[in-house]
Amino acid sequence: MAKVIVLGGCGAVGSVAVKTLAAQDVFSQIIIGDMNRQRSENLISEIPQANVSFMEINAEDPKSIQKAITGCDLVVNCIGPFYKTVKIILEQVIAAGINYVDVCDDVDVTLDIFKWDKKAKDAGITALIGMGSSPGATNLLAKFAADHLLDETGAIDIFHAHGGEPIEGEGVIGHRFHCMSIDIPMFLDGKLKYVKFFEEDGRALRRTFDFPALGNGIPVYPYPHPEQVTIPDYIDLKQVTNRGTVLPDQYYTLTKEVCKAGLASKEPVMVKGQPVIPYDFAMAYIIRERERILKETGFGGQRGCCSVVATGKKDGQYRQ
């Protein structure tokens, strides 16, 4: 039997990965690689039937990653924000010659690690990146629609929304700040273009979407996920867009306004003679306010939806 380590195994995504792996008779040993020992112990107590253990790691320390993955047969990477950590982790994984899977959803770093394809092959490993919902399932659904549901595909439009997760950490919020701050790729009119979240070209792409199980008229915003730069390489079409949000809308609006106000900055500001880092304040404030918003809106439990809308022709007729 094999040994797997789930990096970020205590997080919202990583904890699900740990439970899923523990429920299958594939790995004889599962390691939770994380910084939160208490949360790890709580998670392990929920799955006593499996051989699950904890190892403390620092995702920004190559030596810590190297030590954690030694002897493993597979590394599952769920540590975000990926723009900050994935290259450090993947570099150590390739050097160790271990197979790898992640759920990286940051487009800028995805383009960087795509260039490591030869390095991974030379190391004799398989490295699967972006294997989550978006990207991941969205890519597969787009390809399936183009190959089997349509004769001619003109556009792939991706919509996603989620909220109410039991855990909302700094990595997730940091990812959202990053998504609102970088140039956002959109494949429009057969060309890759870039828009900015808060500027006119980005605002023009905002819309509402009717999500199954979530509700109608939910506001969604342009997202810099990788599908807009990957799908056009495999499907001949004119448009690929990606829009998403976090629920409830009051919470996502708060995150937007905090970022727009410049509080995502990591440059210290002197406040009454003491240096204060806006980013640190923003994290603490958003996490606190999230709990208030979830309670006041009566949001309830975790839920989400991801929709892939393929538009084209079938038997000469317009189809969507």
Secondary structure as UniProt FT lines:
FT   STRAND          2..7
FT   TURN            8..10
FT   TURN            12..13
FT   HELIX           14..22
FT   TURN            25..26
FT   STRAND          27..34
FT   HELIX           37..46
FT   TURN            48..49
FT   STRAND          52..56
FT   TURN            59..60
FT   HELIX           62..69
FT   TURN            70..71
FT   STRAND          74..77
FT   HELIX           82..96
FT   STRAND          99..102
FT   HELIX           107..114
FT   TURN            115..116
FT   HELIX           117..122
FT   TURN            123..124
FT   STRAND          127..128
FT   TURN            133..135
FT   HELIX           137..144
FT   HELIX           145..149
FT   STRAND          152..163
FT   HELIX           170..181
FT   STRAND          184..188
FT   TURN            189..190
FT   STRAND          191..195
FT   TURN            197..198
FT   HELIX           200..203
FT   TURN            204..205
FT   STRAND          207..211
FT   TURN            212..214
FT   STRAND          215..222
FT   HELIX           227..230
FT   HELIX           231..233
FT   STRAND          239..247
FT   HELIX           249..260
FT   TURN            261..264
FT   STRAND          269..271
FT   TURN            272..273
FT   STRAND          274..276
FT   HELIX           278..297
FT   STRAND          303..314
FT   TURN            315..316
FT   STRAND          317..319
//
